[in-house]
Amino acid sequence: MIQKHEWVLCPACSNKTRMQIRGDTEIKNLPLYCPKCKKESLIDVKQYKISIIKEPVAKT
């Protein structure tokens, strides 16, 4: 049985992160780090649906 998996995209810059999820993945309060833009976001994951709890604060 082959499991489909998808890359988790950064909510700030929309690039791939270093994490992949499957359909049965459930995560709460995960600090997701993006190596490209170097920002961290707090996310929840359930059945390929990613909910952003806290987006990175923009620096001015």
N, CA, C and O atoms as a GROMACS GRO file, in nm:
protein
  240
    1MET      N    1   0.083  -0.117   0.000
    1MET     CA    2   0.000   0.000   0.000
    1MET      C    3   0.089   0.125   0.000
    1MET      O    4   0.170   0.144   0.091
    2ILE      N    5   0.073   0.206  -0.100
    2ILE     CA    6   0.156   0.325  -0.114
    2ILE      C    7   0.084   0.444  -0.050
    2ILE      O    8  -0.032   0.471  -0.080
    3GLN      N    9   0.155   0.513   0.037
    3GLN     CA   10   0.101   0.631   0.103
    3GLN      C   11   0.140   0.756   0.024
    3GLN      O   12   0.257   0.773  -0.012
    4LYS      N   13   0.044   0.842  -0.002
    4LYS     CA   14   0.070   0.970  -0.066
    4LYS      C   15   0.125   1.066   0.040
    4LYS      O   16   0.078   1.065   0.154
    5HIS      N   17   0.220   1.146   0.003
    5HIS     CA   18   0.273   1.245   0.096
    5HIS      C   19   0.290   1.378   0.023
    5HIS      O   20   0.308   1.381  -0.098
    6GLU      N   21   0.284   1.486   0.099
    6GLU     CA   22   0.297   1.620   0.044
    6GLU      C   23   0.396   1.699   0.128
    6GLU      O   24   0.413   1.674   0.247
    7TRP      N   25   0.462   1.795   0.064
    7TRP     CA   26   0.553   1.884   0.134
    7TRP      C   27   0.470   1.989   0.207
    7TRP      O   28   0.367   2.034   0.157
    8VAL      N   29   0.516   2.028   0.324
    8VAL     CA   30   0.455   2.138   0.398
    8VAL      C   31   0.518   2.267   0.347
    8VAL      O   32   0.640   2.280   0.345
    9LEU      N   33   0.434   2.362   0.305
    9LEU     CA   34   0.483   2.489   0.253
    9LEU      C   35   0.486   2.595   0.362
    9LEU      O   36   0.400   2.597   0.451
   10CYS      N   37   0.582   2.682   0.354
   10CYS     CA   38   0.596   2.792   0.449
   10CYS      C   39   0.480   2.890   0.429
   10CYS      O   40   0.454   2.930   0.316
   11PRO      N   41   0.411   2.929   0.537
   11PRO     CA   42   0.301   3.025   0.522
   11PRO      C   43   0.349   3.167   0.489
   11PRO      O   44   0.270   3.248   0.441
   12ALA      N   45   0.475   3.197   0.513
   12ALA     CA   46   0.527   3.332   0.488
   12ALA      C   47   0.575   3.348   0.343
   12ALA      O   48   0.544   3.448   0.279
   13CYS      N   49   0.652   3.250   0.292
   13CYS     CA   50   0.711   3.266   0.158
   13CYS      C   51   0.666   3.160   0.057
   13CYS      O   52   0.702   3.168  -0.060
   14SER      N   53   0.586   3.062   0.100
   14SER     CA   54   0.530   2.956   0.014
   14SER      C   55   0.633   2.862  -0.047
   14SER      O   56   0.605   2.797  -0.148
   15ASN      N   57   0.751   2.853   0.013
   15ASN     CA   58   0.851   2.756  -0.032
   15ASN      C   59   0.840   2.629   0.050
   15ASN      O   60   0.779   2.628   0.157
   16LYS      N   61   0.900   2.521  -0.002
   16LYS     CA   62   0.898   2.394   0.069
   16LYS      C   63   0.980   2.404   0.197
   16LYS      O   64   1.086   2.467   0.200
   17THR      N   65   0.930   2.341   0.302
   17THR     CA   66   1.009   2.328   0.424
   17THR      C   67   1.073   2.190   0.421
   17THR      O   68   1.068   2.122   0.319
   18ARG      N   69   1.133   2.149   0.529
   18ARG     CA   70   1.199   2.018   0.533
   18ARG      C   71   1.107   1.909   0.584
   18ARG      O   72   1.154   1.803   0.625
   19MET      N   73   0.977   1.933   0.581
   19MET     CA   74   0.882   1.838   0.638
   19MET      C   75   0.783   1.790   0.532
   19MET      O   76   0.736   1.867   0.449
   20GLN      N   77   0.753   1.661   0.539
   20GLN     CA   78   0.649   1.602   0.455
   20GLN      C   79   0.542   1.544   0.546
   20GLN      O   80   0.572   1.499   0.657
   21ILE      N   81   0.416   1.544   0.499
   21ILE     CA   82   0.307   1.485   0.577
   21ILE      C   83   0.232   1.385   0.492
   21ILE      O   84   0.232   1.393   0.370
   22ARG      N   85   0.169   1.289   0.559
   22ARG     CA   86   0.083   1.190   0.495
   22ARG      C   87  -0.061   1.221   0.532
   22ARG      O   88  -0.087   1.308   0.616
   23GLY      N   89  -0.155   1.151   0.471
   23GLY     CA   90  -0.296   1.174   0.497
   23GLY      C   91  -0.338   1.145   0.639
   23GLY      O   92  -0.433   1.205   0.688
   24ASP      N   93  -0.269   1.054   0.707
   24ASP     CA   94  -0.306   1.019   0.844
   24ASP      C   95  -0.226   1.097   0.949
   24ASP      O   96  -0.231   1.064   1.068
   25THR      N   97  -0.154   1.201   0.906
   25THR     CA   98  -0.074   1.282   0.998
   25THR      C   99  -0.162   1.380   1.075
   25THR      O  100  -0.243   1.452   1.017
   26GLU      N  101  -0.144   1.382   1.207
   26GLU     CA  102  -0.212   1.479   1.292
   26GLU      C  103  -0.108   1.543   1.384
   26GLU      O  104  -0.038   1.473   1.458
   27ILE      N  105  -0.098   1.675   1.378
   27ILE     CA  106   0.000   1.749   1.458
   27ILE      C  107  -0.069   1.870   1.519
   27ILE      O  108  -0.150   1.936   1.454
   28LYS      N  109  -0.036   1.898   1.645
   28LYS     CA  110  -0.086   2.018   1.711
   28LYS      C  111   0.030   2.101   1.762
   28LYS      O  112   0.126   2.048   1.818
   29ASN      N  113   0.021   2.231   1.742
   29ASN     CA  114   0.119   2.328   1.794
   29ASN      C  115   0.262   2.296   1.752
   29ASN      O  116   0.352   2.294   1.836
   30LEU      N  117   0.283   2.273   1.624
   30LEU     CA  118   0.417   2.244   1.573
   30LEU      C  119   0.486   2.373   1.531
   30LEU      O  120   0.433   2.448   1.450
   31PRO      N  121   0.605   2.400   1.585
   31PRO     CA  122   0.681   2.516   1.537
   31PRO      C  123   0.748   2.478   1.404
   31PRO      O  124   0.843   2.399   1.402
   32LEU      N  125   0.699   2.534   1.296
   32LEU     CA  126   0.749   2.504   1.162
   32LEU      C  127   0.852   2.609   1.122
   32LEU      O  128   0.822   2.728   1.119
   33TYR      N  129   0.974   2.565   1.092
   33TYR     CA  130   1.083   2.655   1.054
   33TYR      C  131   1.107   2.648   0.904
   33TYR      O  132   1.113   2.538   0.847
   34CYS      N  133   1.121   2.762   0.840
   34CYS     CA  134   1.150   2.768   0.697
   34CYS      C  135   1.299   2.800   0.678
   34CYS      O  136   1.344   2.906   0.722
   35PRO      N  137   1.375   2.711   0.613
   35PRO     CA  138   1.517   2.738   0.594
   35PRO      C  139   1.544   2.849   0.492
   35PRO      O  140   1.652   2.907   0.491
   36LYS      N  141   1.448   2.878   0.406
   36LYS     CA  142   1.467   2.981   0.303
   36LYS      C  143   1.451   3.122   0.361
   36LYS      O  144   1.541   3.205   0.348
   37CYS      N  145   1.336   3.149   0.425
   37CYS     CA  146   1.313   3.285   0.477
   37CYS      C  147   1.352   3.298   0.625
   37CYS      O  148   1.350   3.408   0.680
   38LYS      N  149   1.387   3.186   0.688
   38LYS     CA  150   1.434   3.182   0.827
   38LYS      C  151   1.330   3.233   0.927
   38LYS      O  152   1.365   3.298   1.026
   39LYS      N  153   1.202   3.204   0.900
   39LYS     CA  154   1.094   3.242   0.990
   39LYS      C  155   1.030   3.116   1.047
   39LYS      O  156   1.038   3.008   0.988
   40GLU      N  157   0.969   3.132   1.162
   40GLU     CA  158   0.904   3.021   1.229
   40GLU      C  159   0.755   3.052   1.246
   40GLU      O  160   0.718   3.163   1.284
   41SER      N  161   0.671   2.953   1.217
   41SER     CA  162   0.527   2.966   1.233
   41SER      C  163   0.477   2.849   1.316
   41SER      O  164   0.536   2.742   1.316
   42LEU      N  165   0.369   2.871   1.386
   42LEU     CA  166   0.308   2.767   1.467
   42LEU      C  167   0.188   2.712   1.389
   42LEU      O  168   0.099   2.789   1.353
   43ILE      N  169   0.185   2.580   1.363
   43ILE     CA  170   0.080   2.522   1.279
   43ILE      C  171   0.016   2.400   1.344
   43ILE      O  172   0.072   2.340   1.435
   44ASP      N  173  -0.105   2.366   1.296
   44ASP     CA  174  -0.174   2.240   1.324
   44ASP      C  175  -0.193   2.170   1.191
   44ASP      O  176  -0.214   2.237   1.090
   45VAL      N  177  -0.187   2.036   1.189
   45VAL     CA  178  -0.206   1.959   1.067
   45VAL      C  179  -0.304   1.846   1.096
   45VAL      O  180  -0.293   1.777   1.197
   46LYS      N  181  -0.402   1.829   1.005
   46LYS     CA  182  -0.494   1.717   1.014
   46LYS      C  183  -0.547   1.686   0.875
   46LYS      O  184  -0.613   1.770   0.814
   47GLN      N  185  -0.518   1.567   0.823
   47GLN     CA  186  -0.561   1.520   0.692
   47GLN      C  187  -0.527   1.620   0.581
   47GLN      O  188  -0.616   1.665   0.509
   48TYR      N  189  -0.401   1.653   0.567
   48TYR     CA  190  -0.347   1.746   0.468
   48TYR      C  191  -0.396   1.890   0.485
   48TYR      O  192  -0.359   1.975   0.404
   49LYS      N  193  -0.475   1.920   0.585
   49LYS     CA  194  -0.522   2.056   0.609
   49LYS      C  195  -0.429   2.120   0.712
   49LYS      O  196  -0.415   2.070   0.824
   50ILE      N  197  -0.366   2.229   0.674
   50ILE     CA  198  -0.273   2.299   0.761
   50ILE      C  199  -0.338   2.428   0.809
   50ILE      O  200  -0.378   2.512   0.729
   51SER      N  201  -0.347   2.442   0.941
   51SER     CA  202  -0.402   2.562   1.003
   51SER      C  203  -0.288   2.639   1.068
   51SER      O  204  -0.210   2.584   1.145
   52ILE      N  205  -0.280   2.767   1.036
   52ILE     CA  206  -0.175   2.852   1.092
   52ILE      C  207  -0.226   2.912   1.221
   52ILE      O  208  -0.326   2.984   1.222
   53ILE      N  209  -0.158   2.883   1.331
   53ILE     CA  210  -0.197   2.936   1.462
   53ILE      C  211  -0.136   3.074   1.482
   53ILE      O  212  -0.202   3.167   1.526
   54LYS      N  213  -0.008   3.086   1.448
   54LYS     CA  214   0.063   3.211   1.466
   54LYS      C  215   0.161   3.230   1.352
   54LYS      O  216   0.251   3.148   1.332
   55GLU      N  217   0.142   3.339   1.278
   55GLU     CA  218   0.234   3.370   1.169
   55GLU      C  219   0.350   3.452   1.222
   55GLU      O  220   0.338   3.515   1.327
   56PRO      N  221   0.464   3.451   1.151
   56PRO     CA  222   0.577   3.530   1.197
   56PRO      C  223   0.546   3.679   1.193
   56PRO      O  224   0.471   3.726   1.108
   57VAL      N  225   0.603   3.750   1.286
   57VAL     CA  226   0.582   3.894   1.295
   57VAL      C  227   0.675   3.963   1.196
   57VAL      O  228   0.794   3.932   1.190
   58ALA      N  229   0.621   4.055   1.117
   58ALA     CA  230   0.701   4.126   1.017
   58ALA      C  231   0.796   4.223   1.088
   58ALA      O  232   0.757   4.293   1.181
   59LYS      N  233   0.919   4.226   1.041
   59LYS     CA  234   1.018   4.317   1.096
   59LYS      C  235   1.016   4.446   1.015
   59LYS      O  236   1.012   4.444   0.892
   60THR      N  237   1.018   4.558   1.085
   60THR     CA  238   1.015   4.688   1.015
   60THR      C  239   1.144   4.762   1.033
   60THR      O  240   1.158   4.873   0.981
   0.00000   0.00000   0.00000
